[in-house]
Amino acid sequence: MFARITIIISLFAAVPSILQGKPADSLYRVYEKQQFYPNGKLEIAALGFATKYFGEYTDKHIGLSAGIMTRYMLPFLPEIGLGVRLTSGRLEYERRYKARFGPDFLRQFPTADFPDAMVRGTMRYTMFSAFEPALFINFFPRSSVNYYIFAGYSTMMYYPQDIDEDPIDDGGILKHYPDYHDIDRLSLHWVGGVGFDVFLSRRLALGMQCAFRYVRTDLLDGYAQIDGNGMPTNTDNFAEAGVKLSYYAFERSDSDGDGVGDEDENKYGTNPYSADTDGDGVSDYDEISFYRSNPLKLDSDNDGVSDYDEVTLYNTNPNLADTDGDGIGDYDEISLHKTNPRLPDSDDDGIGDRDEIARGTNPMNADTDGDDVPDGQDKCPLNAGMTEFHGCSAPVRNDIVVVRDTIHISRSDTVYITQIETSLPKETVTIHKGQSFTVYGINFRSGSAVIEPDSYPILDTVAVWLRQNSEIITEVRGHTDSIGSVNSNKTLSQERAAAVIEYLVDKGIERLRLSAAGYGENMPIGDNGTPEGRALNRRIEFFVKNK
């Protein structure tokens, strides 16, 4: 029987995960929507318990009980509930002599009336009915699974079989219980327990509950062992554990029928006469209860992907602009890079999506160059090579470096430059006087000339180049896209070019070798009608001047 109870408890403990549909590998479901919680305030529950008696006859036998329970969740403090339990059932045990009872056992069960009492056990039971006001403390009253504890004071009537069936003498006194009176059937005692509920819907919940009663009577089993002073030596108790099926009543007024009461809609600032206040396709109830998103905004996290698309199409978190935390926003992953916004490493090659984009490899292909060496192990990931040379066509030499520009555009105005080590002969890019070249990856805060920290390594490389070529005098040219007015764009481009110069001067480059020029939107190299083209136009150029 105990094994069965253990199995039942294990199954109930697994219910929350089953209802939430969590897969074995949580990496593939980064964002899980929440489950139901009750909207009603009053719980009405049916109880079904297994009972276990503890006393002189403690053994392996299990009884059954049933009952009802009601609990009211305080509206201003749902962590507290006031309730009442009504239960009725039976305790089962075996009346059996034990050596520790000594001769006292014969006092109540004399051999003349109970010839087999000392040698054979007899199955007995005690019927009981209890009324129990209790205080409940709810740990997660607004979650799909609510754990709670409770404590109260029980008024219980109990009817031991041995006492009920005991014969009455001519004086109307029980033959073997001469000091027993009807009032002794009443027990006032403490009761406490624990439980949890799993909400199947807004009004229905299935759960488990366990309780223990400190009965403080020695006649629960019909036998009271008496010491030399005539006092009982052992008190009886019992515990119960089982299932609870709950219904939540008295739902609050809900004018638009969206599942959020008018009182709550007023609290959240939503429209009580519109089921979808922000018109994003996700109801107010789902946004508040399931997704924890903002029912007043189409795009709660301002990442460019609507809440509806996030929860229905991509299963991303509508409250996080970067669901997988890989440094690339959900919009960029979905619209520009076509990567998985729920996985920091979409192709599972050991290199994060952001790093792959930065180095020029394909974040959706674990082997970009198709040479059977995964990108994470390939030292030449853009050129097909041999396995024995770690993906290169010849042994890698650390003193041979080729720098190639690989452009990747993102919505956040970021353009990356990739430096790739190869085993090919060193390439030399010659920049003649009067020519310019663009270094991609120098980024600024939107609408300002403040350089983003991720641009520092690129500018450091430019500083090294200028120190190694001390004869070069360069004009730093700033360019913008066409968003904004012509004059403001020209001013912004001038300020950004000047900011780059200040950075290079701080790195030891002589100020006399540098000058700034802002061209605004006047020299585009891409189509300002597309996000990609605008990203190309936002750039910093280095023009090598004649002395």
N, C-alpha and C positions, 0 to 999 in steps of 0.2 A: 504493500500500500504506500509506504514512504517513497518507494521508487517511482510509483505513478505520480505522486504529488510533485516530486522533483522534475519529472518530464513535463508536467503541466506548467510548472513555473517557468521552465526553460522556454517552452513554446510561447508563453505570454511575453517573456522578456524579448523575444525575437520579433514580436508583432510590429513595434515602431519601425524597424528597419525594413520589414516587408512592405508596410504601407507606404513608406517613403520611396520605395523602388530603388534602393541604392544598389549599384552593381558591385561585383567583386573588386574591380579596380576603380577606385574613386577618382583617379586622374582623368578618366574619360567623362566624368560628370562633375565638373568643378563647382557648378552652382546648382544647389538643390532648392526647389521652392518649398515653402513651409506647408504644413498640413492644417487641417481644420482646428478651430477652437470654438467653444460654445458661445453663442450670443445670448442665450437665455440665462437667467440668474438663479432659477430654482431647479435643483436636481432631484429627480425621483428615481430610485434604483431598486432593482430586485436582486436579492442575495441568495447564493447557494454555497454552503460551507461543508467541509469535513471537520469534525470535532475530535479533539484528543484530550482525554481526562488524565490528570496527574494527582495521585493520592496513594493511599495504602496499597491499592490493587493495580498500580500503574503497570500496563502491559501494552501489547501491540494492537489492540482493538481500536477501530475508528468508527465514530458515529456520524450522523448527518444532521444538518439543520438548514433552515431557510428563513428568509425574512425580507423586510423592506427597509429602505433608508431614504431619508430626505435631507437635503443640504442646501442652504441658502448662501450664495456668494455675496459678500458685502460689495455693493456697487462702487463705493469709494475706496475700498481696499480689498480687491479680489483675492489677495493672498490669505485672507481669513474667511472661514465659512462656519456657520452655525448649523448643527444638524441633529437628527434623532435616528437611532437604530432600533428596530423592533425585530427580534429574532426568537425562534422557537425550534426545538429539536430534541435530540437525545444523545446522551453519553453512553458508550458501551464499554464494559470491562468484565473481568472474570473474578467472581468472589472466590478467593483461594487462600488457604492458610499458609502463612510464612513463619519461619522459625522465630523471627524477631517479634512476632505478636505475643508469643508466650501464652500463658493461661488466660490472658485477657480476652482472647478470641472466643473462648467458650462462654464468657459472660454474656455475649450477645447472640452467639449461635451454639447453644448447648447441644450436646450429643443426643439427648432425648428427643429434641425437636428437629435436629439437623444431623442425622446419623452419618452422612458422608462428608460433612463440612471440613473435617480435618484431613481427608484423603483425596477428595475429588473437587476440582474447580467447577463452578456453575456460572454460566453466562447471565449477567444482569445488566440493567440499564437504569438511567435516571433521565426523566423528562424535565425540560426547563422552558421557561418563557421569560424574556428580558425586555425591559424598556430602558433606553440609554440616551439621554441628551449628551452631546459631545461638541467639542471645539476642534475644528479642522484647520490645519496650516498647510496651504497649498504652495508648493515650491515653483511650479510653472503654470499658473492659472490661465495664461494666454498662449499656451503652446499645444502642439498636437498630442504630447504625452505629458500628463500632469502627475507628478509624484506628491504624496502628501502623508502627513502623520495626524493622528487624532488621539484625543483623550477625553474621557467623560466619567460619569458616575452612573452605575447600573443598579436598577431595581429588578431583581430576578426572583421568580418563584421556581422552586425545583421539587421534583417528586421522585425520590429513590424507590426503585421497585421493591426492595426489601422492606421498606417502611410501609408503602402502600398496601402490600400484601400481608403484612403482619397481623395475626389474629388479635381480636379485642376481648379482654376478659369481661366478667360480669359487671365490673365497675366502669366499663367504657374506656379502659386504659389499654394501650397497646402492650401486648404481653412481653415483648422483648425490648420495648422502648418506653418504659414507664414515665420517664421524664420528658418525653417528646410532646410538643404541642403544635398546633397548626401554625402559630406565628413563627415557629422555627423553620417553616418552609420558605420564609422570606430572607433574602440575602441582599444587603446593600454593600456594594464594593466598587473599587476602581476598575476601569477597563481602558485599554489603550491599544494602539495598533498602527500599522502602516499600510499603504496601498498605492496603486497607480491606475490611471485611466488612459486609454488610447482612444482618441476621438475618431469615429468612423464617419461622422458628418457633423454639421453644426449642432444637431440635436441629440445624436446618439453616441454613446461611448461604451467600450467594453474594457473591463479592468479586473484586477485582483485585489483582495483585501485580506489582511491577517490581523487577528486580535488576540489579546491575552487578558484573562480575567483573574484578578487577585481576590478570590471568593471569600477567604477567611472563615470558612466553616469546616467542621470535621465530619459532617454528615452528608456531604454531597454524594458519596457512594453508599450511604446507609450504614457505615461502620465508623465508630469513633473509638479510637484506642485511648484508654485512660491510664494515667500514671498512678503512682502510689498515693498521690494526693487527690485523686479523683478528677484530674484536669486532662483535657484532650492533649495529645502529644503531636499531632500532625494535622495540618490544614490541607484541604483539597482545592485544586485549581483546575482550570481547563483552558485550552486554546482552540481557535478555529481559523481556518484558512480556506479560501475559495474564490469564486468568480462573482463579478458584479456587472450588471447590465443597466445602464443609466439613460434616462431621457431628460432633456433640459426644456423646461416650460417657461411661459411668460416672456416670450421674446418682445423686445421693445418695438415701438412704432417705427415702421420703415416705409416711408411714402413712395420711394422709387423702386422698392422691391429688390435692391441690390445686395441685401444681406448686411448692410451697415445701418444700424438704427439711426433715426433722426437726431437723437441726442449725441451720438458719436460723430455724425457728419458735421454737426455744429462745432464739435471739438476739433475735428481735423480741418475744418474750413472748406469741406466739399459741399457740393450742391445736393441737398436732400431730395430734390425732384429730378435728378439726373443720375442714372446708374453709372455713367462714365463721365465724371466732371471734366477731365482734360481732353476727352474725345480721342484717346490714343488707341482705343480698341481693347483695353484691359479695364475691366470694371473696377469701381472704387473698392469693392470688397476684396477682389483678388490682389489689388495693389497694396492694400493695408494689411490683409491677413496672410496672403500667400507669399508675395514677393518682397514685401517691406519697401516698396518703391513709393515715389511721391505721386499721389493721386491728382496733384494740381499741375504736373508737368508732363509733357509728351516724352521728354528725354531726361529722366531723373539725374543721370550722371553727366549730362552735357557732353557725351562722347561722339555725337553725330549719328548714333543708332537709336531709333525710338524704343521705348519700353516694350511696345508690342512685338517688334522684331526680335528684341533680345530674348524675350521669354517664350516666344512661339517658334521662331525660325532658327535661332543660333544657340539657345539654351545658355546664354551668358548672363552675368549678373547685372541687372539694370541699375544697380547702385554703385558699380565700379567701372570707371572708364577703361580700366585694364584688368579684365577678369582674371587672367592667368598670371598677372604680375611680372610679365617678361620685359616690361619697358616699352612695349608697342601697344598703342591704344586699340580697343576693339574695332573702331571704325577703320583704322589703317590695316589691321589684319584681315578684315572682311573685304574691304573695298579695293585696297591697293596691293597688298602682298598676297592675298588669297590664302593666308595661313589660318591655322585653327586658333581662334581666340580663346579657347579653353585650355590649350596646352602650351607651355613655354617652349617646348621643342616639338614642333608639329610632325617632323619626319623621324623623330626618335633616333637621331644619329649621334647624340651626345653633345651637340652644339646648339645652344639656344637660338630661337628665331632671330632675335635682335643681332646676335653675333654673326649669324649667317648672312643677314642682309648687309651688315657692315663690311664683311669680307668678300661679298659678291657671289656666294654660293646660293643654291636654291633651297630655301627652308622647307619646301615640300618634297624634296628629293634627297634621300639619304646619301646618294652618290651622284653629285652634280655632273661630273665629267664622264660618268659611265665606265670607269676603269675597274670596277669591283672593289674599290677601296673606299669605305665609308668616309664621308667628309670629316668626321671627327678624328680619323686616323690619317687622312690624306694631307701630305705636306704640300702638294700641288693640286688643290681641289678643282681648279678651273682648267687644267690640262691633263688629258688622259695619260696615265703612265703605267708603271709596272708595280706589282705588289711588292716585290723584293726591294724596290726603291721608295716604298711608302707613298705610292701613287705618282711619283715623278718618273721622267724618262731616263734619268741618270742619277747617281748618288747626289744627295743634297750637300751643297757646300755653303757654309754659313757666310762666306765672304762674298757671295754672288747674290745680288738683290736686284729685282726688277720692280719698278713702281708703275702701276697702271691704275688709271682712274676708272672706277665702276660706279655709275650713278644709280641711286635708288631714291625714289621720291616718296614722301609720306605727307599725310594731311597736316602734321604738325610742323611743316616747313623745313623738315630735316632732309639734307642731302648728304650721303655718306661718301667718303673716299676710302678705297681699299688698297692696302699694300700687301703684295703677295710675294712670298719667297719662292723662287724657282731655281732649276739647275741650268737654265739657258745662259748663254753668254750675256754679260751685262749690257743692257740697252742704255744709250745716252740720248736724252731728249735735249736738243739744242734750241735755245730761245735767242733769236737775234734781236739786236737793238731795234726798237720800233714795233716789237711784237708784244702780245700779252698772253697770259694763260690764266685759266680759272682754277682755283682750288676749292673744290666742293667740300661741304661739311662744316663751313664756318657759319654758325647759327646765332641768331639773336632772339631775345624775347620779343614776342609779338608787338609790333608797333613801337619798338624802342631800339636804342643803340647799345643795350647791355648784352655783352657776349655770353652765350650759354657755356657752362663749364665743360660740356662734352666737346667743345671746339678747341679747347686749350691744347691737346696733343697735336692737332693739325697745325695750329699756329706755331707751336714749338718747332715743328718740322720746317716751316717756312723760315723761322729765325735761324735754324741751322744752315739752311741753304744760303741765306744772305751773308752769314758769317764766313762761309766757305768761299763765297764769291764777292769779295769786298769791293770789287770794281763796279758792281751793279748799282745803278740808281733807279729806283722804281716809283711809279705812281700807283697808289692803291685806289682802285676805282670801285665805288659802290653802285649797285643797281637794284631796283625794286620791280615788283609787278605793277599792274595798272589799278589795283584796288586803292581807292583814296584819290585825293586831288593831286594834280600835277605838281603844284608847288610843295605840298607836304611830302610827297614822295621824293622830290629832289633834295629837300632838307634832310629827310631821314637817311637817304643814301650817303649824303656828305658826312653826317654824324657817324654812321656806321664805319665808313672808311677811316675817319679820324680815330675811332675807337680801336680799330685794328692797328693803326700806327702806334698808339699809346701802348698797346700790348707788346709790340715788337721792340719799342724803345726800352720798355721795362726788361726785356730779354737781352739788352746790350747792343741793339742795332742803333747806329748813329742816326739822329733825327734828320740831319742834312741829306741823308740818302733817301729819305721818304717824303712823299707829298700825297695829299688826299684830294680826290675829285668825286663829286656825286653827280650821277647822270640820271637818277630817278628811273622813270619808266621809258626813257627815250631810246634805249638800245636793247630791245628784247631779242632773245635768241629762241624763245618758245612761244607757243600760242597762249596769250593771256585769257583765252576763253575756256581753258581747261585747267584743272588743279595741277596736272603734271607740268604744263607749260609755265604756269605762274611760279611753280617751285624752281624751275630752271632759271627763270628771269631774276629771282631773288638770289644774288650772287656777289662775290667779291673777286675782282680781277687784279692781277699784278702786271702792270705795263712797264717794260724795260725801256728806259728813256736813253736818248743820246746825251752825253755829257755836254 
